[in-house]
């Protein structure tokens, strides 16, 4: 069974997919069984994410998802503030940190535990910024050093 915050994040991801398929917020609420308060939270989060992309594209047309600001992401407000205070301005900065095997994980930052680090990794995976998913050989060599070429 999921905790309330994990369930909220799962609902948010499901709502994003349904919204991309063209469903209205009312249909999303009915399909996921959300209360009006939960649906309002999802609507605000998705609106903030879309507005961040629009501002970024208007300011820099050649910008990628790596350039999206952490402060305007879909992460919870406290987590966004903590990451920005730690010096992570864009999703690319977070992707670089998660991919750096020489540094400790995000869990080592004050106020960020395994649950919040997992939220960050899920967000990076959604945008295709999670390092290591494309390099199967490196992942295998990390687990089995004797197989390195």
DSSP file (Angstrom, degrees, kcal/mol; ACC not computed):
  #  RESIDUE AA STRUCTURE BP1 BP2  ACC     N-H-->O    O-->H-N    N-H-->O    O-->H-N    TCO  KAPPA ALPHA  PHI   PSI    X-CA   Y-CA   Z-CA
    1    1 A X              0   0    0      0, 0.0     2,-0.2     0, 0.0     6,-0.0   0.000 360.0 360.0 360.0 138.4    0.0    0.0    0.0
    2    2 A X        -     0   0    0      1,-0.1     2,-0.1     2,-0.1     0, 0.0  -0.515 360.0-115.4 -84.3 149.4    1.3    3.4   -0.9
    3    3 A X     >  -     0   0    0     -2,-0.2     4,-2.7     1,-0.1     5,-0.2  -0.358  36.9-102.3 -71.8 163.7    1.7    6.3    1.5
    4    4 A X  H  > S+     0   0    0      1,-0.2     4,-2.2     2,-0.2     5,-0.1   0.878 123.2  48.4 -57.8 -38.6   -0.5    9.3    1.0
    5    5 A X  H  > S+     0   0    0      2,-0.2     4,-2.0     1,-0.2    -1,-0.2   0.886 112.0  48.6 -71.9 -36.2    2.3   11.3   -0.6
    6    6 A X  H  > S+     0   0    0      2,-0.2     4,-2.3     1,-0.2    -2,-0.2   0.895 111.8  50.1 -67.2 -39.0    3.3    8.4   -2.9
    7    7 A X  H  X S+     0   0    0     -4,-2.7     4,-2.6     2,-0.2    -2,-0.2   0.896 109.1  52.0 -64.6 -39.9   -0.4    8.1   -3.9
    8    8 A X  H  X S+     0   0    0     -4,-2.2     4,-2.0    -5,-0.2    -2,-0.2   0.907 111.0  47.1 -62.9 -41.5   -0.6   11.8   -4.6
    9    9 A X  H  X S+     0   0    0     -4,-2.0     4,-2.2     2,-0.2    -2,-0.2   0.886 111.6  50.5 -68.8 -37.8    2.5   11.6   -6.9
   10   10 A X  H  X S+     0   0    0     -4,-2.3     4,-2.5     2,-0.2    -2,-0.2   0.915 110.2  50.4 -64.0 -42.9    1.2    8.5   -8.7
   11   11 A X  H  X S+     0   0    0     -4,-2.6     4,-2.8     1,-0.2    -2,-0.2   0.889 109.1  52.5 -60.4 -39.2   -2.2   10.4   -9.2
   12   12 A X  H  X S+     0   0    0     -4,-2.0     4,-2.1     2,-0.2    -2,-0.2   0.911 110.1  46.8 -64.3 -43.5   -0.2   13.3  -10.6
   13   13 A X  H  X S+     0   0    0     -4,-2.2     4,-1.9     2,-0.2    -2,-0.2   0.909 113.9  48.2 -65.2 -41.8    1.7   11.1  -13.1
   14   14 A X  H  X S+     0   0    0     -4,-2.5     4,-2.5     1,-0.2    -2,-0.2   0.912 111.1  50.9 -64.2 -41.8   -1.5    9.4  -14.2
   15   15 A X  H  X S+     0   0    0     -4,-2.8     4,-2.7     1,-0.2    -1,-0.2   0.874 106.9  54.6 -64.3 -36.8   -3.3   12.8  -14.6
   16   16 A X  H  X S+     0   0    0     -4,-2.1     4,-2.1     2,-0.2    -1,-0.2   0.930 110.5  45.6 -62.0 -44.7   -0.4   14.0  -16.7
   17   17 A X  H  X S+     0   0    0     -4,-1.9     4,-1.3     2,-0.2    -2,-0.2   0.921 114.5  47.6 -64.8 -43.5   -0.8   11.1  -19.1
   18   18 A X  H  <>S+     0   0    0     -4,-2.5     5,-2.0     1,-0.2    -2,-0.2   0.890 111.3  51.0 -65.1 -38.7   -4.6   11.4  -19.2
   19   19 A X  H ><5S+     0   0    0     -4,-2.7     3,-1.4     1,-0.2    -1,-0.2   0.882 107.1  53.5 -66.0 -37.8   -4.3   15.1  -19.9
   20   20 A X  H 3<5S+     0   0    0     -4,-2.1    -1,-0.2     1,-0.3    -2,-0.2   0.790 103.2  58.3 -66.5 -26.8   -1.8   14.5  -22.7
   21   21 A X  T 3<5S-     0   0    0     -4,-1.3    -1,-0.3    -5,-0.1    -2,-0.2   0.475 125.9-103.6 -80.6  -1.7   -4.4   12.1  -24.2
   22   22 A X  T < 5 +     0   0    0     -3,-1.4     2,-0.2     1,-0.3    -3,-0.2   0.606  69.4 147.3  95.4  13.6   -6.8   15.1  -24.3
   23   23 A X      < -     0   0    0     -5,-2.0    -1,-0.3     1,-0.1     2,-0.1  -0.556  46.4-118.1 -83.2 148.4   -9.1   14.3  -21.3
   24   24 A X     >  -     0   0    0     -2,-0.2     4,-2.3     1,-0.1     5,-0.1  -0.325  25.6-109.6 -76.9 164.7  -10.6   17.1  -19.3
   25   25 A X  H  > S+     0   0    0      1,-0.2     4,-2.7     2,-0.2     5,-0.2   0.855 119.8  56.2 -64.5 -33.6   -9.9   17.6  -15.6
   26   26 A X  H  > S+     0   0    0      2,-0.2     4,-2.1     1,-0.2    -1,-0.2   0.928 108.7  46.3 -62.9 -44.5  -13.4   16.6  -14.8
   27   27 A X  H  > S+     0   0    0      2,-0.2     4,-2.7     1,-0.2    -2,-0.2   0.892 112.1  51.6 -64.7 -39.1  -12.9   13.3  -16.6
   28   28 A X  H  X S+     0   0    0     -4,-2.3     4,-2.6     1,-0.2     5,-0.2   0.930 108.9  50.6 -62.8 -45.3   -9.5   12.8  -14.9
   29   29 A X  H  X>S+     0   0    0     -4,-2.7     5,-2.3     1,-0.2     4,-1.0   0.900 113.5  44.7 -59.8 -42.5  -11.0   13.4  -11.5
   30   30 A X  H  <5S+     0   0    0     -4,-2.1    -1,-0.2     3,-0.2    -2,-0.2   0.914 113.6  49.8 -68.7 -42.2  -13.8   10.8  -12.2
   31   31 A X  H  <5S+     0   0    0     -4,-2.7    -2,-0.2     1,-0.2    -1,-0.2   0.894 119.4  36.2 -65.6 -40.0  -11.4    8.3  -13.6
   32   32 A X  H  <5S-     0   0    0     -4,-2.6    -1,-0.2    -5,-0.2    -2,-0.2   0.529 107.8-121.5 -91.5  -6.2   -8.9    8.5  -10.8
   33   33 A X  T  <5 +     0   0    0     -4,-1.0     2,-0.3    -5,-0.2    -3,-0.2   0.921  52.1 166.9  68.8  44.8  -11.5    8.9   -8.1
   34   34 A X      < -     0   0    0     -5,-2.3    -1,-0.2    -6,-0.2     2,-0.1  -0.635  34.2-125.7 -95.8 149.1  -10.1   12.3   -6.9
   35   35 A X     >  -     0   0    0     -2,-0.3     4,-2.4     1,-0.1     5,-0.2  -0.361  35.1-102.8 -78.6 169.8  -11.7   14.8   -4.6
   36   36 A X  H  > S+     0   0    0      1,-0.2     4,-2.0     2,-0.2     5,-0.1   0.860 123.1  52.2 -65.2 -34.1  -12.1   18.4   -5.7
   37   37 A X  H  > S+     0   0    0      2,-0.2     4,-1.9     1,-0.2    -1,-0.2   0.913 110.5  46.7 -66.9 -42.5   -9.1   19.4   -3.5
   38   38 A X  H  > S+     0   0    0      1,-0.2     4,-2.1     2,-0.2    -2,-0.2   0.901 112.4  50.2 -65.2 -40.5   -6.9   16.7   -4.9
   39   39 A X  H  X S+     0   0    0     -4,-2.4     4,-2.6     1,-0.2    -1,-0.2   0.871 107.9  53.8 -66.7 -36.1   -7.9   17.6   -8.5
   40   40 A X  H  X S+     0   0    0     -4,-2.0     4,-2.3     2,-0.2    -1,-0.2   0.898 107.9  50.6 -63.1 -40.6   -7.2   21.3   -7.7
   41   41 A X  H  X S+     0   0    0     -4,-1.9     4,-2.3     2,-0.2    -2,-0.2   0.925 112.0  47.0 -62.3 -44.7   -3.7   20.3   -6.6
   42   42 A X  H  X S+     0   0    0     -4,-2.1     4,-2.6     1,-0.2     5,-0.3   0.911 110.9  52.1 -64.3 -42.8   -3.1   18.4   -9.8
   43   43 A X  H  X S+     0   0    0     -4,-2.6     4,-2.1     1,-0.2    -1,-0.2   0.918 111.5  46.3 -61.0 -44.2   -4.4   21.2  -11.9
   44   44 A X  H  X S+     0   0    0     -4,-2.3     4,-2.5     2,-0.2    -1,-0.2   0.907 113.0  49.7 -65.4 -41.3   -2.1   23.7  -10.3
   45   45 A X  H  X S+     0   0    0     -4,-2.3     4,-2.2     2,-0.2    -2,-0.2   0.931 113.3  44.8 -65.3 -45.4    0.9   21.4  -10.6
   46   46 A X  H  X S+     0   0    0     -4,-2.6     4,-2.4     1,-0.2    -1,-0.2   0.869 113.1  51.7 -67.3 -35.3    0.3   20.7  -14.2
   47   47 A X  H  X S+     0   0    0     -4,-2.1     4,-2.5    -5,-0.3    -2,-0.2   0.905 109.4  49.9 -65.9 -41.2   -0.3   24.3  -15.0
   48   48 A X  H  X S+     0   0    0     -4,-2.5     4,-2.0     2,-0.2    -2,-0.2   0.903 112.1  48.4 -63.3 -41.2    2.9   25.3  -13.3
   49   49 A X  H  X S+     0   0    0     -4,-2.2     4,-1.8     2,-0.2    -2,-0.2   0.917 113.1  46.2 -66.2 -43.7    4.8   22.7  -15.3
   50   50 A X  H  X S+     0   0    0     -4,-2.4     4,-2.3     1,-0.2    -2,-0.2   0.901 111.9  51.5 -66.9 -40.4    3.3   23.8  -18.6
   51   51 A X  H  X S+     0   0    0     -4,-2.5     4,-2.7     1,-0.2     5,-0.2   0.876 107.3  53.6 -64.2 -37.4    3.9   27.5  -17.8
   52   52 A X  H  X S+     0   0    0     -4,-2.0     4,-2.3    20,-0.3    -1,-0.2   0.916 110.1  46.9 -63.8 -42.4    7.6   26.8  -17.0
   53   53 A X  H  X S+     0   0    0     -4,-1.8     4,-2.6     2,-0.2    -2,-0.2   0.910 112.5  50.1 -65.0 -41.6    8.0   25.1  -20.4
   54   54 A X  H  X S+     0   0    0     -4,-2.3     4,-2.2     2,-0.2    -2,-0.2   0.931 112.1  46.8 -63.9 -45.7    6.3   27.9  -22.2
   55   55 A X  H  X S+     0   0    0     -4,-2.7     4,-1.9     1,-0.2     5,-0.2   0.911 113.7  49.1 -62.1 -41.8    8.5   30.6  -20.5
   56   56 A X  H  X S+     0   0    0     -4,-2.3     4,-2.8    -5,-0.2     7,-0.2   0.924 111.8  47.7 -64.3 -44.7   11.6   28.6  -21.2
   57   57 A X  H  < S+     0   0    0     -4,-2.6    -1,-0.2     1,-0.2    -2,-0.2   0.851 112.9  48.6 -67.2 -34.3   10.7   28.1  -24.9
   58   58 A X  H  < S+     0   0    0     -4,-2.2     3,-0.3    -5,-0.2    -1,-0.2   0.845 116.6  42.6 -74.2 -31.6    9.9   31.8  -25.4
   59   59 A X  H  < S+     0   0    0     -4,-1.9     2,-0.3     1,-0.3    -2,-0.2   0.872 135.2  13.2 -79.6 -39.5   13.1   32.9  -23.7
   60   60 A X    ><  -     0   0    0     -4,-2.8     3,-2.2    -5,-0.2    -1,-0.3  -0.798  64.9-169.6-141.1  93.9   15.3   30.3  -25.4
   61   61 A X  T 3  S+     0   0    0     -2,-0.3    -1,-0.1    -3,-0.3    -4,-0.1   0.758  88.9  53.4 -59.0 -25.7   13.8   28.5  -28.4
   62   62 A X  T 3  S+     0   0    0      2,-0.0    -1,-0.3    -5,-0.0    -5,-0.1   0.292  83.0 125.2 -92.7  12.0   16.6   26.0  -28.5
   63   63 A X    <   -     0   0    0     -3,-2.2     2,-0.2    -7,-0.2    -3,-0.0  -0.342  45.7-152.3 -70.8 151.0   16.3   25.0  -24.9
   64   64 A X    >   -     0   0    0     -2,-0.0     3,-1.4    -8,-0.0     4,-0.2  -0.544  36.6 -90.5-112.3-179.4   15.9   21.4  -23.9
   65   65 A X  G >  S+     0   0    0      1,-0.3     3,-1.3    -2,-0.2    26,-0.3   0.764 121.9  69.0 -64.8 -23.9   14.3   19.7  -21.0
   66   66 A X  G 3  S+     0   0    0      1,-0.2    26,-2.6    25,-0.2    27,-0.4   0.768  95.3  56.3 -63.0 -24.3   17.6   19.8  -19.2
   67   67 A X  G <  S+     0   0    0     -3,-1.4    -1,-0.2    24,-0.2    -2,-0.2   0.460  76.5 119.8 -89.9  -2.0   17.2   23.6  -19.0
   68   68 A X  S <  S-     0   0    0     -3,-1.3    23,-2.1    -4,-0.2    24,-0.2  -0.439  71.1-112.7 -64.5 132.8   13.8   23.5  -17.1
   69   69 A X  B >   -A   90   0A   0     21,-0.2     3,-0.8    -2,-0.1    21,-0.3  -0.427  10.0-142.1 -69.7 139.3   14.1   25.2  -13.8
   70   70 A X  G >  S+     0   0    0     19,-2.6     3,-1.8     1,-0.2     5,-0.2   0.862 100.4  63.8 -64.8 -36.5   13.8   23.1  -10.7
   71   71 A X  G 3  S+     0   0    0     18,-0.5    -1,-0.2     1,-0.3     9,-0.1   0.708 107.8  41.4 -64.0 -19.5   11.9   25.9   -8.9
   72   72 A X  G <  S+     0   0    0     -3,-0.8    -1,-0.3     8,-0.1   -20,-0.3   0.148  93.3 113.0-113.5  18.1    9.1   25.5  -11.5
   73   73 A X  S <  S-     0   0    0     -3,-1.8     7,-0.1     1,-0.1    -3,-0.1  -0.146  82.0-103.3 -81.7-177.9    9.0   21.7  -11.7
   74   74 A X  S    S+     0   0    0    -26,-0.1     3,-0.1   -25,-0.1    -1,-0.1   0.392  82.4 116.5 -89.2   2.3    6.2   19.5  -10.6
   75   75 A X  S    S-     0   0    0     -5,-0.2     5,-0.1     1,-0.1    41,-0.0  -0.277  81.2 -81.1 -66.5 156.9    8.1   18.4   -7.4
   76   76 A X     >  -     0   0    0      1,-0.1     4,-2.5    40,-0.1     3,-0.2  -0.247  43.1-112.8 -58.7 150.1    6.6   19.3   -4.0
   77   77 A X  H  > S+     0   0    0      1,-0.2     4,-2.5     2,-0.2     5,-0.2   0.875 113.9  49.6 -56.7 -45.9    7.2   22.9   -2.9
   78   78 A X  H  > S+     0   0    0      1,-0.2     4,-2.2     2,-0.2    -1,-0.2   0.887 112.2  48.3 -63.3 -38.9    9.5   22.1    0.1
   79   79 A X  H  > S+     0   0    0     -3,-0.2     4,-2.4     2,-0.2    -1,-0.2   0.903 110.4  51.5 -67.7 -41.7   11.6   19.8   -2.1
   80   80 A X  H  X S+     0   0    0     -4,-2.5     4,-2.4     1,-0.2     5,-0.2   0.935 111.4  47.6 -59.8 -46.0   11.9   22.4   -4.8
   81   81 A X  H  X S+     0   0    0     -4,-2.5     4,-2.5     1,-0.2    -2,-0.2   0.911 111.9  50.2 -62.6 -42.2   13.1   25.0   -2.3
   82   82 A X  H  X S+     0   0    0     -4,-2.2     4,-1.4     2,-0.2    -1,-0.2   0.896 111.7  47.3 -63.6 -41.0   15.6   22.6   -0.7
   83   83 A X  H  <>S+     0   0    0     -4,-2.4     5,-2.5     2,-0.2     4,-0.3   0.899 112.9  48.0 -68.9 -40.4   17.1   21.7   -4.1
   84   84 A X  H ><5S+     0   0    0     -4,-2.4     3,-1.3     1,-0.2    -2,-0.2   0.902 110.5  52.1 -66.4 -39.8   17.4   25.3   -5.2
   85   85 A X  H 3<5S+     0   0    0     -4,-2.5    -1,-0.2     1,-0.3    -2,-0.2   0.818 105.4  56.0 -65.0 -29.5   19.0   26.2   -1.9
   86   86 A X  T 3<5S-     0   0    0     -4,-1.4    -1,-0.3    -5,-0.2    -2,-0.2   0.507 128.0 -99.6 -80.7  -3.9   21.5   23.4   -2.4
   87   87 A X  T < 5S+     0   0    0     -3,-1.3     2,-0.9    -4,-0.3    -3,-0.2   0.559  78.8 134.8 102.2   9.5   22.4   25.0   -5.8
   88   88 A X      < +     0   0    0     -5,-2.5    -1,-0.2     1,-0.2    -2,-0.1  -0.814  17.5 164.0 -95.3 105.6   20.5   22.9   -8.3
   89   89 A X        +     0   0    0     -2,-0.9   -19,-2.6   -19,-0.1   -18,-0.5   0.829  59.2  29.4 -90.8 -36.4   18.9   25.4  -10.7
   90   90 A X  B  > S-A   69   0A   0    -21,-0.3     4,-1.5   -20,-0.1   -21,-0.2  -0.775  78.9-111.8-124.5 166.5   17.9   23.2  -13.6
   91   91 A X  H  > S+     0   0    0    -23,-2.1     4,-2.5   -26,-0.3   -24,-0.2   0.808 117.8  61.4 -65.8 -28.1   16.8   19.6  -14.2
   92   92 A X  H  > S+     0   0    0    -26,-2.6     4,-2.4   -24,-0.2    -1,-0.2   0.886 100.5  53.0 -63.9 -39.0   20.2   19.1  -16.0
   93   93 A X  H  > S+     0   0    0    -27,-0.4     4,-1.9    -3,-0.2    -2,-0.2   0.920 111.2  46.4 -60.8 -43.4   22.0   20.0  -12.8
   94   94 A X  H  X S+     0   0    0     -4,-1.5     4,-2.7     2,-0.2     5,-0.2   0.898 110.5  52.8 -65.8 -40.1   20.0   17.3  -10.9
   95   95 A X  H  X S+     0   0    0     -4,-2.5     4,-2.0     1,-0.2    36,-0.3   0.904 108.9  49.7 -62.1 -41.5   20.6   14.8  -13.7
   96   96 A X  H  X S+     0   0    0     -4,-2.4     4,-0.9     2,-0.2    -1,-0.2   0.896 111.9  48.8 -63.8 -39.8   24.4   15.4  -13.5
   97   97 A X  H >< S+     0   0    0     -4,-1.9     3,-0.6     1,-0.2    -2,-0.2   0.915 112.0  47.3 -67.3 -43.6   24.3   15.0   -9.7
   98   98 A X  H 3< S+     0   0    0     -4,-2.7    -1,-0.2     1,-0.2    -2,-0.2   0.864 113.5  49.7 -66.5 -34.8   22.3   11.7   -9.9
   99   99 A X  H 3< S+     0   0    0     -4,-2.0     2,-0.9    -5,-0.2    -1,-0.2   0.620  85.6  98.4 -80.0 -12.9   24.6   10.4  -12.6
  100  100 A X    X<  -     0   0    0     -4,-0.9     3,-0.6    -3,-0.6    -4,-0.0  -0.668  51.4-173.2 -81.6 108.8   27.9   11.2  -10.8
  101  101 A X  T 3  S+     0   0    0     -2,-0.9    -1,-0.2     1,-0.2     4,-0.1   0.654  78.2  64.6 -76.5 -15.8   28.9    7.9   -9.1
  102  102 A X  T 3  S+     0   0    0      2,-0.1     2,-0.3     0, 0.0    -1,-0.2   0.709  96.5  64.3 -81.9 -19.3   31.8    9.6   -7.2
  103  103 A X  S <  S-     0   0    0     -3,-0.6     0, 0.0    -6,-0.2     0, 0.0  -0.717  94.7 -99.9-102.2 154.2   29.5   11.8   -5.1
  104  104 A X        -     0   0    0     -2,-0.3    -1,-0.1     1,-0.1    -4,-0.1  -0.288  49.3 -94.4 -66.5 159.4   26.9   10.5   -2.6
  105  105 A X    >   -     0   0    0      1,-0.1     3,-1.9    -4,-0.1     4,-0.2   0.017  41.2 -90.5 -67.0 177.0   23.3   10.4   -3.7
  106  106 A X  G >  S+     0   0    0      1,-0.3     3,-1.8     2,-0.2     6,-0.2   0.742 119.5  75.9 -61.5 -23.0   20.7   13.1   -3.2
  107  107 A X  G 3  S+     0   0    0      1,-0.3    -1,-0.3     4,-0.1     5,-0.2   0.733  83.7  66.7 -61.8 -20.7   19.8   11.4    0.1
  108  108 A X  G <  S+     0   0    0     -3,-1.9    -1,-0.3     2,-0.1    -2,-0.2   0.672  80.1  96.5 -76.5 -15.9   22.9   12.9    1.5
  109  109 A X  S X  S-     0   0    0     -3,-1.8     3,-1.8    -4,-0.2     2,-0.1  -0.482  92.0 -95.9 -72.7 144.6   21.5   16.4    1.2
  110  110 A X  T 3  S+     0   0    0      1,-0.3    -1,-0.1    -2,-0.1     3,-0.1  -0.381 107.9  12.6 -61.9 132.0   19.9   17.8    4.3
  111  111 A X  T 3  S+     0   0    0      1,-0.2     2,-0.6    -4,-0.1    -1,-0.3   0.467 103.0 105.0  83.8   1.9   16.1   17.3    4.4
  112  112 A X    <   +     0   0    0     -3,-1.8    -1,-0.2    -5,-0.2    -3,-0.1  -0.944  44.4 172.1-120.0 113.2   16.1   14.9    1.5
  113  113 A X     >  -     0   0    0     -2,-0.6     4,-2.3    -3,-0.1     5,-0.2  -0.271  52.9 -75.6-103.6-166.9   15.6   11.3    2.3
  114  114 A X  H  > S+     0   0    0      1,-0.2     4,-1.9     2,-0.2     5,-0.1   0.858 127.5  53.8 -62.6 -36.0   15.0    8.2    0.1
  115  115 A X  H  > S+     0   0    0      2,-0.2     4,-1.7     1,-0.2    -1,-0.2   0.946 112.2  42.6 -65.7 -47.7   11.4    9.1   -0.6
  116  116 A X  H  > S+     0   0    0      1,-0.2     4,-1.9     2,-0.2    -2,-0.2   0.864 112.3  54.1 -68.3 -35.4   12.2   12.6   -1.9
  117  117 A X  H  X S+     0   0    0     -4,-2.3     4,-2.3     1,-0.2    -1,-0.2   0.880 106.8  52.7 -64.3 -36.7   15.2   11.3   -3.8
  118  118 A X  H  X S+     0   0    0     -4,-1.9     4,-2.4     2,-0.2    -2,-0.2   0.874 105.5  54.1 -66.5 -36.5   12.9    8.8   -5.5
  119  119 A X  H  X S+     0   0    0     -4,-1.7     4,-2.1     2,-0.2    -2,-0.2   0.915 109.3  48.4 -61.4 -42.5   10.5   11.7   -6.5
  120  120 A X  H  X S+     0   0    0     -4,-1.9     4,-2.6     1,-0.2    -2,-0.2   0.921 111.5  49.4 -63.8 -44.0   13.4   13.5   -8.2
  121  121 A X  H  X S+     0   0    0     -4,-2.3     4,-2.3     1,-0.2    -1,-0.2   0.880 109.9  51.0 -64.9 -37.5   14.5   10.3  -10.0
  122  122 A X  H  X S+     0   0    0     -4,-2.4     4,-1.9     2,-0.2    -1,-0.2   0.887 110.5  49.5 -66.5 -37.8   11.0    9.7  -11.2
  123  123 A X  H  X S+     0   0    0     -4,-2.1     4,-1.5     2,-0.2    -2,-0.2   0.927 111.9  47.7 -65.7 -44.7   10.8   13.2  -12.5
  124  124 A X  H  <>S+     0   0    0     -4,-2.6     5,-3.4     1,-0.2     6,-0.8   0.885 110.9  51.8 -63.7 -37.8   14.1   12.9  -14.3
  125  125 A X  H ><5S+     0   0    0     -4,-2.3     3,-0.9     4,-0.2    -1,-0.2   0.874 104.4  57.3 -65.7 -37.0   13.0    9.6  -15.8
  126  126 A X  H 3<5S+     0   0    0     -4,-1.9    -1,-0.2     1,-0.3    -2,-0.2   0.883 111.9  41.2 -60.7 -39.2    9.8   11.2  -17.1
  127  127 A X  T 3<5S-     0   0    0     -4,-1.5    -1,-0.3    -5,-0.1    -2,-0.2   0.441 116.8-112.8 -88.5  -0.1   11.9   13.7  -19.0
  128  128 A X  T < 5S+     0   0    0     -3,-0.9    -3,-0.2    -4,-0.4    -2,-0.1   0.767  86.5 116.7  75.0  25.4   14.4   11.1  -20.2
  129  129 A X      < +     0   0    0     -5,-3.4     2,-0.6    -6,-0.2    -4,-0.2   0.388  31.2 117.4-105.7   0.7   17.1   12.7  -18.1
  130  130 A X    >   -     0   0    0     -6,-0.8     3,-1.1    -9,-0.1     4,-0.3  -0.587  65.0-131.7 -73.1 115.1   17.8    9.9  -15.7
  131  131 A X  T 3  S+     0   0    0     -2,-0.6    -2,-0.1   -36,-0.3    -1,-0.1  -0.306  81.8  32.3 -69.8 150.7   21.4    8.8  -16.3
  132  132 A X  T 3  S+     0   0    0      1,-0.0     3,-0.3   -33,-0.0    -1,-0.2   0.116  85.5  99.2  96.6 -22.3   22.3    5.2  -16.8
  133  133 A X  S <  S+     0   0    0     -3,-1.1     3,-0.1     1,-0.2    -2,-0.1   0.801  89.4  42.4 -70.2 -25.1   19.1    4.1  -18.5
  134  134 A X  S    S+     0   0    0     -4,-0.3     2,-0.8     1,-0.2    -1,-0.2   0.603 103.6  69.7 -93.6 -11.9   20.7    4.3  -21.9
  135  135 A X     >  +     0   0    0     -3,-0.3     4,-1.6     1,-0.2    -1,-0.2  -0.704  51.0 161.9-111.0  81.6   24.0    2.8  -21.0
  136  136 A X  H  > S+     0   0    0     -2,-0.8     4,-2.3     1,-0.2     5,-0.2   0.873  74.1  57.4 -66.9 -38.3   23.3   -0.9  -20.3
  137  137 A X  H  > S+     0   0    0      1,-0.2     4,-2.5     2,-0.2    -1,-0.2   0.920 107.0  48.0 -60.9 -44.6   27.0   -1.9  -20.7
  138  138 A X  H  > S+     0   0    0      1,-0.2     4,-1.9     2,-0.2    -1,-0.2   0.874 110.5  52.4 -65.1 -36.7   28.1    0.6  -17.9
  139  139 A X  H  X S+     0   0    0     -4,-1.6     4,-1.5    -7,-0.2    -1,-0.2   0.896 111.1  46.7 -65.1 -39.7   25.3   -0.7  -15.6
  140  140 A X  H  X S+     0   0    0     -4,-2.3     4,-3.0     1,-0.2    -2,-0.2   0.913 111.5  50.9 -68.5 -41.8   26.4   -4.3  -16.1
  141  141 A X  H  < S+     0   0    0     -4,-2.5    -1,-0.2     1,-0.2    -2,-0.2   0.827 106.0  56.6 -65.7 -30.5   30.1   -3.4  -15.5
  142  142 A X  H  < S+     0   0    0     -4,-1.9     3,-0.3    -5,-0.2    -1,-0.2   0.898 115.2  37.0 -66.4 -39.2   29.1   -1.6  -12.3
  143  143 A X  H  < S+     0   0    0     -4,-1.5     2,-0.4     1,-0.3    -2,-0.2   0.861 131.5  28.8 -78.1 -37.5   27.5   -4.8  -11.0
  144  144 A X    ><  +     0   0    0     -4,-3.0     3,-2.0    -5,-0.1    -1,-0.3  -0.771  64.4 179.1-127.6  84.5   30.0   -7.2  -12.5
  145  145 A X  G >  S+     0   0    0     -2,-0.4     3,-1.6    -3,-0.3    -1,-0.1   0.777  78.6  67.6 -58.6 -27.2   33.4   -5.5  -12.7
  146  146 A X  G 3  S+     0   0    0      1,-0.3    -1,-0.3     3,-0.0    -5,-0.1   0.676  93.7  59.9 -69.6 -14.7   35.0   -8.7  -14.1
  147  147 A X  G <  S+     0   0    0     -3,-2.0    -1,-0.3    -7,-0.2    -2,-0.2   0.423  76.0 123.4 -90.7   0.7   32.9   -8.3  -17.3
  148  148 A X    <         0   0    0     -3,-1.6   -10,-0.0    -7,-0.2    -3,-0.0  -0.340 360.0 360.0 -66.6 144.9   34.4   -4.9  -18.2
  149  149 A X              0   0    0     -2,-0.0    -1,-0.1     0, 0.0    -3,-0.0   0.424 360.0 360.0 -86.7 360.0   35.9   -4.8  -21.7
